[in-house]
């Protein structure tokens, strides 16, 4: 089963009320340079993902070719570690974090990293993660970081950095990072005349139609760009190559992206651009992105983009557990639970929070943890982070992906407003952060719309706690997908309802002592509902009793079949119902057949059982085996056997007796010389000669049980042949009525 980890973070910034980008608190250039041990200009020339030594997380090592050094002197090549990557069938995506592509050029602010190198070079990481790389946009003579755009690169950009370092840069490798080959084009620029629809969703495989002229008969190296929702549109994002439905000179059909092969950046509201042969054309009006769904990009050929689903992991959905320290912070806990209920009653997503945990880590451990960070665990500027861990099944291009685990971590050093009062200008609103991060756990990405919870930014002193129309539409679209069928053969999420979404409403759950019972057997029903129900109503149609109002109960059934049991748990906040089906089997009627229950010493009997689905035999010492429907018995004395037949979990016993006789009641007169039999034993043909003085009238063939199985009349001679080829091997007797009385002789037939 494949796995993917998506980590989304909520970032804010301090000081005066200014809107932050990417939900990130700005870390200024002078801080980044002063906190970094190395500041360089370089180019990404290779990448390799790997597991950390403890096999807990995946990282990517980016091999950097160094051109200039602004602080300290590096080697000509070094490695920069970023969070996330792909190793085999495992994938982790950390958002936001530094995400660079091969051929990206810019300035890195670096500190040593302790992870193992992948290219044999010194290993570093960017201080402040995504803010630790200033990327060059040579075509527009710009450099961009999360909160600032630098213009007129070749003339002023180096000076801005050197003003912070206080020294001139040193040249490591001669290279003009701002060199841009001239674009020669004889064609007129493309024109975007219209697009439809004007409002659309991202990450849902919705197709945008762009109309115009000059796009080129074939796509070639041309592409479409959308505003980047993660930075408020400061940069553009490209759809993956597989997102283009069609391309002609006058029309482009393209899927609006939420992820691609190089990043998890999604399309946001704003102008769209078409790049044809290096010449960009921009729309006259904005495209509106209403909501954005998080996607999974599987890079194994053929590279494919997938939606994700929630499933029934615990108690119908996902059971979150607060770390004990977080749980003991009453204000933080209450604020988080208000955010929790916002989504529970907004989209009826099945999230519960009942017990605490002593696990104080966001790790792939099966626990959906809510906690504060420890020390500098979160990167500089990060206030909160939601981790989505995805697992998948199948193979490209027919995979399915589901949310395997969810973790949320908040910064413990932030001046929080836990509410419910509004925050002051110096505070960050905890509930707003929590609602936003839970939105990522709901599989919603960023948008550019200040009215929405999932907007990419929020200001200090601002509270945003109410889901907008688009937030709800996006969440409900995820819930519709959750209910569209099973994924990877796993149980679907059971949505909450208006009656039990309010926190404090019980979530009904119960267990049964057996899911396969027997007619007349008592089955215990044990309540396991959460959130303190005060009343219980059991329904056991066809059972005795058929209902109950106690917390726990039991039931018996007088008939077999599939039975449905339901529990409705209630308290003053609402009700909830859970249903379990069980199978009740009748006790089987077991019987045994054989050729005869009478036998002679040395004989065997084949025993055939019927009436159940499995069988066991005792005593087994004289049997060929102790289990199975057919066994062979070879007792030497009369034996009473017990057979136990079971159907489901319901057993029945039956006993029978094999009576063993010594079979010595016949007088063997062969030794008198009156009868000669040869050969004896024989494989079938016996020659029999009677004394010449005897007059033989009737000859009977008798089996070991004394049964006459053949009679020969009108004997004309004292010599005869008896053919037993068609008889089973064993001991037989001939009984001859003669003029001098009855003679009995033994025949042994064997192969």
Secondary structure as the mmCIF struct_conf table of DSSP 4:
data_model
#
loop_
_struct_conf.conf_type_id
_struct_conf.id
_struct_conf.beg_label_comp_id
_struct_conf.beg_label_asym_id
_struct_conf.beg_label_seq_id
_struct_conf.end_label_comp_id
_struct_conf.end_label_asym_id
_struct_conf.end_label_seq_id
STRN STRN1 UNK A 2 UNK A 11
BEND BEND1 UNK A 15 UNK A 17
STRN STRN2 UNK A 21 UNK A 21
TURN_TY1_P TURN_TY1_P1 UNK A 22 UNK A 23
STRN STRN3 UNK A 24 UNK A 24
HELX_RH_AL_P HELX_RH_AL_P1 UNK A 29 UNK A 35
BEND BEND2 UNK A 37 UNK A 37
STRN STRN4 UNK A 38 UNK A 51
TURN_TY1_P TURN_TY1_P2 UNK A 53 UNK A 54
BEND BEND3 UNK A 55 UNK A 56
STRN STRN5 UNK A 58 UNK A 71
BEND BEND4 UNK A 72 UNK A 72
BEND BEND5 UNK A 76 UNK A 76
STRN STRN6 UNK A 77 UNK A 83
STRN STRN7 UNK A 85 UNK A 87
TURN_TY1_P TURN_TY1_P3 UNK A 88 UNK A 89
STRN STRN8 UNK A 90 UNK A 95
BEND BEND6 UNK A 96 UNK A 97
TURN_TY1_P TURN_TY1_P4 UNK A 102 UNK A 103
STRN STRN9 UNK A 105 UNK A 112
BEND BEND7 UNK A 115 UNK A 115
HELX_LH_PP_P HELX_LH_PP_P1 UNK A 116 UNK A 117
BEND BEND8 UNK A 118 UNK A 121
STRN STRN10 UNK A 123 UNK A 126
TURN_TY1_P TURN_TY1_P5 UNK A 127 UNK A 128
HELX_RH_3T_P HELX_RH_3T_P1 UNK A 129 UNK A 132
STRN STRN11 UNK A 133 UNK A 137
HELX_RH_3T_P HELX_RH_3T_P2 UNK A 138 UNK A 140
TURN_TY1_P TURN_TY1_P6 UNK A 141 UNK A 141
STRN STRN12 UNK A 142 UNK A 144
BEND BEND9 UNK A 146 UNK A 147
STRN STRN13 UNK A 149 UNK A 151
BEND BEND10 UNK A 152 UNK A 152
HELX_RH_PI_P HELX_RH_PI_P1 UNK A 153 UNK A 157
HELX_RH_AL_P HELX_RH_AL_P2 UNK A 158 UNK A 165
BEND BEND11 UNK A 166 UNK A 167
STRN STRN14 UNK A 170 UNK A 171
BEND BEND12 UNK A 172 UNK A 173
TURN_TY1_P TURN_TY1_P7 UNK A 177 UNK A 178
HELX_LH_PP_P HELX_LH_PP_P2 UNK A 181 UNK A 183
BEND BEND13 UNK A 187 UNK A 187
HELX_LH_PP_P HELX_LH_PP_P3 UNK A 188 UNK A 190
STRN STRN15 UNK A 191 UNK A 196
BEND BEND14 UNK A 198 UNK A 198
STRN STRN16 UNK A 199 UNK A 202
BEND BEND15 UNK A 203 UNK A 204
STRN STRN17 UNK A 207 UNK A 213
BEND BEND16 UNK A 215 UNK A 215
BEND BEND17 UNK A 217 UNK A 218
TURN_TY1_P TURN_TY1_P8 UNK A 220 UNK A 221
STRN STRN18 UNK A 223 UNK A 228
HELX_RH_3T_P HELX_RH_3T_P3 UNK A 229 UNK A 231
TURN_TY1_P TURN_TY1_P9 UNK A 232 UNK A 233
BEND BEND18 UNK A 234 UNK A 235
STRN STRN19 UNK A 236 UNK A 238
HELX_RH_3T_P HELX_RH_3T_P4 UNK A 241 UNK A 243
STRN STRN20 UNK A 244 UNK A 247
BEND BEND19 UNK A 249 UNK A 250
STRN STRN21 UNK A 251 UNK A 255
HELX_LH_PP_P HELX_LH_PP_P4 UNK A 256 UNK A 257
BEND BEND20 UNK A 258 UNK A 258
BEND BEND21 UNK A 261 UNK A 262
STRN STRN22 UNK A 267 UNK A 276
TURN_TY1_P TURN_TY1_P10 UNK A 277 UNK A 278
STRN STRN23 UNK A 279 UNK A 282
BEND BEND22 UNK A 284 UNK A 285
HELX_LH_PP_P HELX_LH_PP_P5 UNK A 286 UNK A 286
STRN STRN24 UNK A 287 UNK A 287
STRN STRN25 UNK A 288 UNK A 292
STRN STRN26 UNK A 293 UNK A 293
STRN STRN27 UNK A 296 UNK A 298
BEND BEND23 UNK A 300 UNK A 302
HELX_LH_PP_P HELX_LH_PP_P6 UNK A 303 UNK A 303
STRN STRN28 UNK A 304 UNK A 306
STRN STRN29 UNK A 309 UNK A 309
STRN STRN30 UNK A 311 UNK A 311
BEND BEND24 UNK A 313 UNK A 313
STRN STRN31 UNK A 314 UNK A 314
TURN_TY1_P TURN_TY1_P11 UNK A 315 UNK A 316
STRN STRN32 UNK A 317 UNK A 317
STRN STRN33 UNK A 318 UNK A 323
HELX_RH_AL_P HELX_RH_AL_P3 UNK A 324 UNK A 328
HELX_RH_AL_P HELX_RH_AL_P4 UNK A 330 UNK A 347
STRN STRN34 UNK A 351 UNK A 357
BEND BEND25 UNK A 361 UNK A 361
BEND BEND26 UNK A 364 UNK A 366
STRN STRN35 UNK A 368 UNK A 372
TURN_TY1_P TURN_TY1_P12 UNK A 375 UNK A 376
BEND BEND27 UNK A 378 UNK A 378
HELX_LH_PP_P HELX_LH_PP_P7 UNK A 379 UNK A 379
TURN_TY1_P TURN_TY1_P13 UNK A 380 UNK A 381
STRN STRN36 UNK A 382 UNK A 395
TURN_TY1_P TURN_TY1_P14 UNK A 396 UNK A 397
STRN STRN37 UNK A 398 UNK A 410
TURN_TY1_P TURN_TY1_P15 UNK A 412 UNK A 413
BEND BEND28 UNK A 414 UNK A 414
STRN STRN38 UNK A 416 UNK A 417
BEND BEND29 UNK A 419 UNK A 421
HELX_LH_PP_P HELX_LH_PP_P8 UNK A 422 UNK A 424
TURN_TY1_P TURN_TY1_P16 UNK A 425 UNK A 426
STRN STRN39 UNK A 428 UNK A 429
HELX_RH_AL_P HELX_RH_AL_P5 UNK A 430 UNK A 441
TURN_TY1_P TURN_TY1_P17 UNK A 442 UNK A 443
STRN STRN40 UNK A 444 UNK A 444
STRN STRN41 UNK A 447 UNK A 447
BEND BEND30 UNK A 448 UNK A 448
TURN_TY1_P TURN_TY1_P18 UNK A 450 UNK A 451
BEND BEND31 UNK A 452 UNK A 452
TURN_TY1_P TURN_TY1_P19 UNK A 453 UNK A 454
STRN STRN42 UNK A 455 UNK A 455
BEND BEND32 UNK A 456 UNK A 456
TURN_TY1_P TURN_TY1_P20 UNK A 460 UNK A 461
BEND BEND33 UNK A 466 UNK A 466
HELX_RH_AL_P HELX_RH_AL_P6 UNK A 469 UNK A 482
TURN_TY1_P TURN_TY1_P21 UNK A 483 UNK A 483
BEND BEND34 UNK A 484 UNK A 484
STRN STRN43 UNK A 487 UNK A 487
TURN_TY1_P TURN_TY1_P22 UNK A 488 UNK A 489
STRN STRN44 UNK A 490 UNK A 490
HELX_LH_PP_P HELX_LH_PP_P9 UNK A 491 UNK A 491
STRN STRN45 UNK A 492 UNK A 492
HELX_LH_PP_P HELX_LH_PP_P10 UNK A 493 UNK A 493
TURN_TY1_P TURN_TY1_P23 UNK A 498 UNK A 500
BEND BEND35 UNK A 502 UNK A 502
TURN_TY1_P TURN_TY1_P24 UNK A 503 UNK A 504
BEND BEND36 UNK A 505 UNK A 505
STRN STRN46 UNK A 507 UNK A 507
STRN STRN47 UNK A 510 UNK A 512
BEND BEND37 UNK A 513 UNK A 513
BEND BEND38 UNK A 515 UNK A 515
STRN STRN48 UNK A 516 UNK A 518
TURN_TY1_P TURN_TY1_P25 UNK A 519 UNK A 520
STRN STRN49 UNK A 523 UNK A 527
STRN STRN50 UNK A 530 UNK A 530
BEND BEND39 UNK A 531 UNK A 531
BEND BEND40 UNK A 534 UNK A 534
STRN STRN51 UNK A 535 UNK A 539
TURN_TY1_P TURN_TY1_P26 UNK A 541 UNK A 542
STRN STRN52 UNK A 543 UNK A 544
BEND BEND41 UNK A 545 UNK A 546
STRN STRN53 UNK A 547 UNK A 548
BEND BEND42 UNK A 550 UNK A 552
STRN STRN54 UNK A 553 UNK A 557
BEND BEND43 UNK A 558 UNK A 559
STRN STRN55 UNK A 561 UNK A 571
TURN_TY1_P TURN_TY1_P27 UNK A 572 UNK A 573
STRN STRN56 UNK A 574 UNK A 585
HELX_LH_PP_P HELX_LH_PP_P11 UNK A 586 UNK A 588
STRN STRN57 UNK A 591 UNK A 593
BEND BEND44 UNK A 595 UNK A 595
BEND BEND45 UNK A 597 UNK A 597
STRN STRN58 UNK A 598 UNK A 600
TURN_TY1_P TURN_TY1_P28 UNK A 601 UNK A 602
STRN STRN59 UNK A 605 UNK A 610
BEND BEND46 UNK A 611 UNK A 613
STRN STRN60 UNK A 614 UNK A 618
TURN_TY1_P TURN_TY1_P29 UNK A 621 UNK A 622
STRN STRN61 UNK A 623 UNK A 623
BEND BEND47 UNK A 624 UNK A 624
BEND BEND48 UNK A 626 UNK A 626
STRN STRN62 UNK A 627 UNK A 627
BEND BEND49 UNK A 628 UNK A 629
STRN STRN63 UNK A 630 UNK A 633
BEND BEND50 UNK A 636 UNK A 637
STRN STRN64 UNK A 639 UNK A 647
TURN_TY1_P TURN_TY1_P30 UNK A 648 UNK A 649
STRN STRN65 UNK A 650 UNK A 661
BEND BEND51 UNK A 666 UNK A 666
STRN STRN66 UNK A 668 UNK A 668
HELX_RH_3T_P HELX_RH_3T_P5 UNK A 670 UNK A 672
TURN_TY1_P TURN_TY1_P31 UNK A 673 UNK A 673
BEND BEND52 UNK A 674 UNK A 674
STRN STRN67 UNK A 675 UNK A 678
BEND BEND53 UNK A 679 UNK A 681
STRN STRN68 UNK A 682 UNK A 682
BEND BEND54 UNK A 683 UNK A 684
STRN STRN69 UNK A 685 UNK A 690
TURN_TY1_P TURN_TY1_P32 UNK A 692 UNK A 693
STRN STRN70 UNK A 696 UNK A 702
TURN_TY1_P TURN_TY1_P33 UNK A 704 UNK A 705
BEND BEND55 UNK A 706 UNK A 706
STRN STRN71 UNK A 708 UNK A 712
BEND BEND56 UNK A 717 UNK A 718
STRN STRN72 UNK A 719 UNK A 723
TURN_TY1_P TURN_TY1_P34 UNK A 725 UNK A 726
BEND BEND57 UNK A 727 UNK A 727
HELX_LH_PP_P HELX_LH_PP_P12 UNK A 728 UNK A 728
BEND BEND58 UNK A 729 UNK A 729
STRN STRN73 UNK A 730 UNK A 738
TURN_TY1_P TURN_TY1_P35 UNK A 739 UNK A 740
STRN STRN74 UNK A 741 UNK A 749
#
